[in-house]
Amino acid sequence: MGRKFLAICLLLSCVVYSALGYYLPGVAPVEYLDGDEVPLKVIKLTSVHTQLPYRFYDLPFCRPKKIVDDKENLGEVLRGDRIENSLYEIYAGNNTACKVLCEKDYDASDVKLFAQRVEQDYRVHWSIDTLPAAVPRTIQDPNGVPKTVYETGFPLGFQGSDDILDTKKGVMYINNHVNMKILYHTNQEVYTGRRIIAFEVEPMSIQHSNYDKNDPNSVPSTCLRQDSAQYQSLQVAGKDDTLRIIWTYSVTWEYSETPWANRWDAYFLNTDPQIHWFSIINSLMIVLFLTGMVAMIMMRTLHADFRRYNQMDPNEEAEETGWKLVHGDVFRPPKHPMLLSVLIGSGVQVFGMTLVTMVFAVLGCLSPSNRGGLTTALVVLFVVMGVLAGYFSTRTYKMLTKGGTWKKNTIMTAFFFPGIVFGIFFILNFFLWGKGSSGAVPFGAMVSLVALWFCISVPLVFFGSYFAYKKPAVEHPVRTNQIPREIPPQVWYMSPVFSILMGGILPFGAVFIELFFILSAIWGQQIYYIFGFLFIVFVILILTCAEITIVMCYFQLCSEDYHWWWRSYLTAGASAFYMFLYAIFYFFTKLEITTFVSGLLYFGYTFIMIFAFFVLTGTIGYYACFLFVRKIYSQIKVD
């Protein structure tokens, strides 16, 4: 059996290595020699108002004769990325003052579609050498020093206003010209060629003049003007009008002192790192407060209790008080042991996925150049961690029921949490299909997800469950009485609902600042890559959940209430309730979503995140309380 287990573990290691250890695009630098073609890839169109991504060519832009899709990984597909080739011709070191991409006539329906997408503030996403196209912005750091930050993507168009010269208020204008600036770095002593450092884009709306179409070198004279006051913006006409658009672009290569290793820094400077330090200091203060309470309980109160209880003469009839009074009921199995075991198994699965992913991210294995790498890692690791879900779920269930129907428990573990997540995801995917969004997962990718679930995750759950079932049940340090003890009336602040809600505040308080940046990255189309801060906050979350659960559990046992199993899980898990309230607050105060489908997507995906956070924090609280209870009751002498 040991050899079979070792062989299976080696096989799983190979699977994980093949899934995560492949070459990461963008991790190795690419040098472009002068004159080498630099392909420009188009990716998608996004809007913070609709949250519905679309393929670039869903709008009638200039298309190549044959559209070639890059091979996307699973994470890119789930993100709605569709990487395709384009007509733009860019060559290393060659500046292009102006070039006509194409000239197209659009009917009323095309014009209406352009106007609608402009009104919804859609942004265009391109990439060169895995770097996203970005609009540079100049801001000042806390010392007053100006620095350049990047906003990924560029606007498809804009609405006219009184502040914009020669535009009509409320009228839509299309950006039909782009000035591309490609920053590069060279070091002839180390390598030859140019390494691309940044891809800046300046979009413009220009009502171009006519040009000689028979002359390949002819360009509209308006394309060569650099002063925006010298040209007229291109208005997207009314829905009953047709429109001719001349699409143009220019390319400029510029040297940069920034080394290739630091080329992503400007993309990550949209947030002030001092805010993250404030978040960590705030969380550490909570942890120190809880650590002080736990230390006081363990070092003073419990030690005094141990001395008093252990110094009692067993021949004397001394009345027991406090937490020792319930020693004969403290390990009495709770109600619904199967559901508790399933949630604990799923929590361990989420914990393992989160921990390993963060370790990879902190070590730099999940480069932002590898688009979709983080999402792919989360999915693959969640599937692989099914072995932990099966093991810990069955181990807990066997302890609570002394055996029971462990096969039914295993099936519940394999399908309960993943089934809820996949069911919500599948329903939301129907709405995305109905809207024609590229965010809709194709049928082939959906089949791949189902195959990962049924062909890898489910067998791994049964595999872990089988080994847990073969192990002997966990023995408790004290015996359980046959007749349950009556629980005395509790004071109002020790009631289950109040104590659970109070216990969930501190874990949420430790992470809510970082939660704002995570939500902004997900729904605000920003890049989140501060995993060092996130890992510290994650460790603080673990400590906070464990310590607040121990404190509340001790107070509960001192009140002679021995129903701690579910209470410990829900005390830490209640932080998810406050996350839900914050998500509602964030939706109404930070987002400008107005359509039903977009709101449904927000709350659907947010519920998945909150549910995962619930099982994660609940499991941490349960195991902290479980170890605490076993520890204190193993230190007393009981006849």
N, C-alpha and C positions, 0 to 999 in steps of 0.2 A: 504493500500500500504506500509505503514511504517513497519508493522509486516512482510509482505512478504519479504521486503528488508532485515530486520534483520535476518529472517530465512535463506535466501540465503547466507548472509554474514557468518552466523555460519556454514553453510554447507561447504562453501569455506574454512573456517578456519580449519575445520576437515580434508578436503582433503589435504591442505598444511601441516598440522601437521602430517598426516599419511605418507606424502611423504618425509618430511624433519626431522621429529622427531623420526625416528626409531633408534634403537641401532646402534651406530657407531662402527664397528669393530676396535679394537686397542685402543679405548678410555679408556676402562677398562682393567687394567693389568691382565695378565694370569700368574699364578705361576705353574711351572713344577716341580713335585717331582722327585727325583732320579729314573731313570729307565722309566719314562713316555716317550711315543713316541712323538716326535716333528715332525709333518708332514712338508715336504718340498714341496712347490707348484711350478710348472713350469707355466710361464705366456706367454711369447712371445719372438720373436727375432726381433730386430730393427736395423736400420742402418741410420746414418745421411746422407748417400750418396743417398739412394734410397727413404727414408721416407715411405717405404712400410713395415709395420709390418707383421709378419707371426706367426702362431701358433708354439709352441715349437715342436710338433710332426709332423709338416710338413717336418722336416728333420728326417731321419731314426735313431733317437736315441733309446736307450733302453726303451722299453715301458712296462708298467704293463699289466697284462692280461686283465684288464678292466679299461679303461680310464674314470674317473669320473670328470665331469665338475662341478666346483663350481657355485652357482647361482650368476651371475653377475648382478649388477645394470645397469641402462641405461647408466650412464656415462662410466662405464668400457667397455660396448659394443661399444660405440662411439669412445673410445680410442683405440680399437683393442685388449684389454686384453682378454685372454681366459685362465682362471685359472683352472689348472688340476692337478691331483695327479701324483706322481712319484714313482720310485723304490727305491729311496734313503732311507735308514733306519738310523734314528738318534734318540738317546735316551738321555734324560737329564742326564748330568754328565758323560756319557760314552765316553771316547776317543777312536778313531779308527785310528790306525796307517796306515792301508791300507785295502781296501776292493774292491773286483771286483764287479762291478755293472752288467756287462754282457760282452760277447764276440760275435761280429757279423762280418759276411762276407758281404762285399758290392760289388755290381757289378759296371760296368763302369759308368752307369747313376747316381748311388748314389754318387760315388766318384766325378764326375763332378759337381753335385749339391753342395756337401760340399766345393769343391774348389771355386765355384762361390760365395757362401755366405761368405767365408773367404776373398776373394778378395774384396767384397763389404763392408768389415769391419762390419759385423753383430755382435751384442752383445746379450748375453743370459741373460734373466731376470728371476730370481727365487725370492721366498720370504719364510721367516720363521716367524711366528707370526706377519704377515702383514709387516715385515721389508724387504725391497728389498735387494737382494744380491748386494754387492758393493766391489769394489777394493779400498783399502786404499791408500791414497797418503799423503806424509808429505810435508807441506809447512811452510813458516815462516810468522808470522804476522808482522805488521809494526814495532813492537818492537824487531823483530829478534827472537821471541820465536817460536820454532817449534810446529806445531799442525797438527792433522790428519783430513783430509777431505775424503769424500767418493765419488767415481764415480759409479753411479748405473749401474748394469749389469757388465758383464765381457766378454772379446772378445772370439768369437768362435774359432779363430785361429790367425795366423799372417803370413806375408810374410817374407821369408828369406832375409837376407842382409849380407853385409860384417861385420856389427857391432855385429851380433848375432853368437855366436860360433857354429860351425858344421852345418851351414845352407847354402843353395844355394840361391843366389840372385834371386828374382822373383818367387821362388817356394813357394807354399802354404803349411802350416803346421797346423794341427788340434790340439786343446787343448782337450786331452782325459782324463786328470786327473785334479782334483780340490782338493786343500787343503782348507777345510772349517774351519774357526775359529768363534765360537759362543761366544760372550761376554755376561756375565750375571751379575746380581747384586742380592745380598741377604741381608736380614735384619730380622734375626730371632725374634727380639723383636716386629716386626710389622706383618710379614707374614712368612709362611713356603714355601719352594721351591725356585726356581730360576726364576727371571724375565729376559727375554732376552733383551739385550741392543743394540747389533749390530750383523750383519751377514756379516762377511768378507770372501771373496773368492780369492784364488790365483790360477789361471789356469796354467796348464803346458801341454806341448806336449812331450810325452814320447814314444819311441819305446820300448814297453814292451818285456821282455823275456818270454819264455814259463813257464807254471806252471802246476801242477797236477790238472786237472779239476775234478778228482774223489774225491779229498780231499777238503771238504768245507772250511778248514782253510788255504789252500794253496793260496799264492799270488805271483805275479811276483816279483822277487828280485829287479827289477828296481824300483818298486813302493815304496820301503823302503828307497831309497837313497834320502837324503835331499839336496845334493849339485847338482845344475843344470848342473855343468860341468861333472858330472859322467854319464849322460845318453844322448842318442841320440834323437833328436826331431822326431816326427812322421810325415813323409812327406805324403801329399795327392798326390797320384800318378797321372799320366796322364790320359786322358779321356778314353784310351783303356785298362786301367789296372783295376784289381780288388784289393781289400784291406781288410785286416782283422784288426779290431780295438778292443783292450781290453780297456774298459771304467772302470776307477777306481776312488776312492775318499778316502779322509781321513777327520776325524772330530776331532777338538780340542775344549774343553771347557775351557774358561779362565775368571777369575773373573775381574770385572771392578768396579771402584769407582763411575762411572757415575750413578746417580739415574735414575729410569725408566722414570720419567717425562721429563728428558733431553735427551732421547735416540735419538731423531731426530736432535739434534743440529749439529752433524758432517755431516749430509746430506745437511744442509743449509749453510755451510761455504764455498761453492765454489766461492762466490762473496764477495768482500770487502764491508762491510757496509758503509765505508767512502765515497765510490762512490755514494751510495744512498743519503747520507747526502749532498754531493755536488750537486746532482740533485735537492734536495729539496731547498737548498739555492739558486741555479740558478733560480728555479721557483718562489721562494719568491721575488727575486729581480725584476722579471718581474711583479709580482702582485703589489709590492710596487710602481713601476713606473706607472702602469696603475691606481692604486688607487689615486696617486697624480694628475694625469690628470683628473680623474673623479671628485675628490674633487675640483680642480680648476674650472672645468666647473660648478659644482653645486653651489659652495659657492661664486664664484666671478662673472663669466660671467652670469650665469642664474639669480642670485639675482639682478644684475644690470639691466638685461633685464626686470625682473618682475617689478622693481621700475619704469623704464622708461615707460613701457607699461601701467601699472596700474595708473600712475600719469597723463596720457594724458587726456585732456578734451574731452569727447565724442562729444561736439558740434563743436570742432575745427577739421578741415580737416588736420590731421597730417599723413604723409606718413609712413606706416608700413614698417619695414625692417627686414631682418633676418628670423629666424624660425617662428615668428608670422605671417609673410606674407602668409604662406601656411596653416593657420589654417582651411580654408574652404576646403582643399583637403587632409589633412594629414591622414584622416581616410577613404579615398576613397578606395573601395575594389580593391585588386590587380588582375592581370590576373591569370587565372588558380587557383581559390580559392580552388577547390576540391583537387588538388594535394598538395597544401600547407597544407591543413587541414589534409590530410592523412599522410604526412611526419611528421607533428607535433604530431599527435596521436602516430605514431610509435616511435618517439623520446621519448615521455613520457613513453612509454612501455619499451624501452631499458633503460631509466634512472632509472625507478623503479626497474627493474631487477638488474641493476648494483649496485645501492645503497643498496638494501636489501642483495644481495650476499656479498658485501664487509663488511657490518655490521656483518653478520653471521661469515665471515672469521676472522675479527678482534677479535671477541669475542671467537674465537677458536671452533666454532661449526662445521667447515669443517676441520676435522683432516686429515692430510696426510695419516694416517693409513686407512682411509676410501677411498680406491681407487675409483676414479670416482665420489666421492661425490660432488666435485665442478662443474663438468659438469652436473650432475643430477640436482643440485640446479639451475643452469643457465636455463636449459630447463624448469623445473617445474615453476620457477618464471616468465619466459617469457610468458608461457601459462597463468598463473594466472593474470599477469599484462595486459592481453588483455582487462580487464574491464576499465583500465585507458586509453588505446588507444581509445576505443570507445567513452568514455566520452569526452575527450579533443578534439578529432577530430571533433565530432559533435558539440561541444560547439563552436569551432573556425569556423566551416563551417556555422553554424547558424548566428554567428555574421557577417560574411563576406557577406552572401547572404540573410539574413533575412528569413531563412527557407530553400528554395531550395529543391532539391531531397536528403533529408538526408538519406534515405534508400540506395541509390546508394553510397553515401559517406561512409556509414557504411560497405557495402560490399567491397568497395575499401580498407578501413582500415583493414579489416579482412584478405584480400588476397594479397595486394600489397607487402608490405615488407616481410611477412612470405613466400609468394609465390616465390619471387626472391631468398631468402635464401634457401628454400627447393629445388627449381629447380636446383640451382648450386650444392647443396649437393647431389641431386639425380644423376646428370650427373657424378660427380666425383666418386660416388659410383659404377657406371657402370665400370669405368676404374679399380677400386680396385677389383671388381668381376673378371674382365678379367685377372688380375694378380694373382688371387688366394690369395690375402692378407687377413689377419685377420682383417685389418682395414675396410673391406667391411661390412656394416651393414647388418645383416641377414634379411630375409624377414619378420620374426615375429617382429623384432625390428622396421623395417620400417613401418609396419602396426600400431605399437604402437605410433610412432611419428605422423602418419597421424590421428590416433584416437585422440591424444592429441590436435591436431590442429583443426579438424572439430568438435569434440564432446565437447571440453572444451573451447578452445581459441575463436573460432568463436561465440558460444553462449554468452560468456562473453563480447565480443566486442559489440554485439547487446544489451546486458543488459546495459552496460555503456552508449551506444548511446541513448537508450530509455530514461534514466533518464536525460541525457543532453538535449534531445529534449523537455522534459516537462518543463524545466526551461526557464524563459524568456531570450530573447537575450540580450547580453551585450550592454549597452547604452554608447555611446561615450560622452566625456565632451563637444565637440563642434559639430555644424552641418556641414554637407558636402554640398558644393555648387552643383547645378545641372550641371553647365558647368565646365569642368576641366580647371584648370589654365595652361597656357603654361609655360613649364620649360625653363629657360634661358640657353644658352650654358654654359657648365661646363668646368672648367680648366682640364688639362690632368690628374692631380693626383686625381681628384674626379670622373673620369670615372668609370663606374660600375666594369669592369674587374680589373682595377688596384687597386681600393680601396678594392675589395673583396680579391684579392690575398695578399695584404698587411695586411689586417686584420687577415688572417689565419696563418700568420707566428708566432705570439706570442703564441697562444694556443698550437701550435705544439712545439715551443721552450720550453714550460713549461713541456712537457711530453716526449720528444724524448729520454732522457737518460734512463728513466724507460722503454720505449718502446724497447730498445735494450735488456734488461734483459727478457722481456716478449717473444720476438721473440726467444731468445736463449733458453728459457725454452720449447717453443713449438717445435722448429725445431732442437734444439741441445740436446734433450732427457735429460733435466735437471729438477730438482725439483724447482718450484717457490713457496715460502711460506713466502714472506715478505709483507704480506697484510697491516701491519701497515704503511710502507712507501707508498704502493700503494694507501691506503685510503687518506693519506695526499696529494699525487699528484693529486688524483681525486678531492679533494676539491679545490686545487689550479687551476685545469683545469676549474672547474665551475666558479670560480671568474674571471679567465682570459678571458674566453669566454664572460661572462656577461659584463665585463668592456670594452673590446676592441670593442664590438658591440655598447655599449652606446656612446663611444667616436666617432666612425665612423658615427653613426646615427646622432649625434649632428652636426658634420661637414656637413653632407649631407643636413640636414634640413636648416642649415644656408646658404647653397648654393641654397636654394629654390627648392630642389628636394625632392618631397614628396613620391616618390616610395620606401618606406623603408621596406615594408613587406617582399618581397623576398630578398632584400639586407641584411636585418638583419639576415635572416636564412643562407644565403650563406656566409656572412662574417665570422661567427664562423665556419660554416661547411667547409670552404675552408681549414681548418687545415687537413682535411682528404686527400686533394690533396697532401700536403707535406708528409703525412704519406705514401701515395702511392709511391712517389718518393723515400722516405727512404727505403721502402720495396724492391724496385728495387735495390737500392744501397746495401742493406744487402744481397740480393740474390747473387749478383756478387762478393762481397768482403768477405763474411763470410761463405757462404755455398759452398759445393763442389758437387752440384747436376748436373748431366750430362744427365740423361734420360728424355725423353719427358713427361712421365706420372708423374714423380716426380716433374718436373717443373710445370706441370699443377695443381697438388695438391697444391703446394705452392701458386701459384697465385690465384687459386680458393678459397682456405680457407682464404687467406689474403684479397681478395676482400670482402668476407663476413664480416670480421673484420673491414675493412675500411668503408664499407657501414653502418655498425652499428655505427661506430664512427662518420660518417657524420650526420646521423639523430640525434644522441645524442647531439653533439656540436651545430648543427644547431638549434635544439629546445631550448637549453639553451640560445643561442644568440637571438632567436626570442622573448622569454618571457622577457628577460632583456630589450630589446628595446621596447617591447609593454608596459611594466610597466613604463618605462622612458617617453615615449611619452604621455601616459595618464596622468602621474603626472605633466609634465610641462604644458600641455594644459589645465589642470583643474585649474591652478593657475592664469590664465590670464582672463581679462574681455573682452568678445567679444559681440558686439551688435547682 
